[in-house]
Amino acid sequence: EAGGAGADAATAASEVEAAAEAEGEDESEVEAEAELLGYFVLLHADRPVEVSTALAAAPLLAARPAVVQALRIVAAFGRGDAPSLRRALAAAPPLAADSAS
């Protein structure tokens, strides 16, 4: 089941990225899609295979600030690094900070 969910996440992420490229989406639409991927990372942090699969499927989105910020939150939490977690949450948009806490 985990492989199926990971494959679904990868398919969805790659489809979003392909659509963004093909349709010539403006920057705000791409940022919104990256923000959604960031929320996916936060909400599925306990499923590293699914997160890795989704990030690998959308490398252009994965490099966006919203996703990088989500990864910082997850990494700090995983390390048990309270000071880094506080900094990452303070720098995150309000919804991301609420999702991670």
C-alpha positions, 0 to 999 in steps of 0.5 A, spaced: 500 500 500 505 504 501 508 503 494 501 505 491 500 511 495 508 513 493 506 512 486 500 516 486 504 522 490 509 522 484 504 521 479 500 527 481 506 531 483 509 530 476 503 531 472 502 538 476 509 540 474 508 538 467 502 542 466 505 548 469 511 547 464 506 546 458 501 551 460 506 556 461 503 558 468 505 564 471 509 565 477 503 565 482 500 559 480 507 555 480 508 558 487 501 556 489 503 549 487 509 549 490 506 551 497 501 545 496 507 540 495 510 543 501 504 542 505 504 535 503 511 534 505 509 537 512 503 532 513 506 526 510 513 527 514 511 520 517 512 517 510 519 518 508 518 514 502 512 518 499 515 524 500 521 522 497 517 520 491 513 526 490 519 530 491 523 526 486 517 527 481 517 534 481 524 537 482 522 544 479 517 545 485 521 541 490 526 547 489 521 552 491 522 556 497 515 553 500 518 546 499 525 548 502 521 551 508 517 545 509 523 540 509 527 545 514 521 544 519 521 536 518 529 535 518 529 540 525 523 536 528 527 529 526 533 531 529 530 533 535 533 540 534 528 545 538 532 551 536 532 550 529 525 547 529 523 554 532 527 558 527 524 554 521 517 555 524 517 562 525 520 563 518 514 559 515 507 561 513 502 561 518 498 555 515 505 551 515 507 553 522 500 550 524 500 544 520 507 542 523 505 543 530 
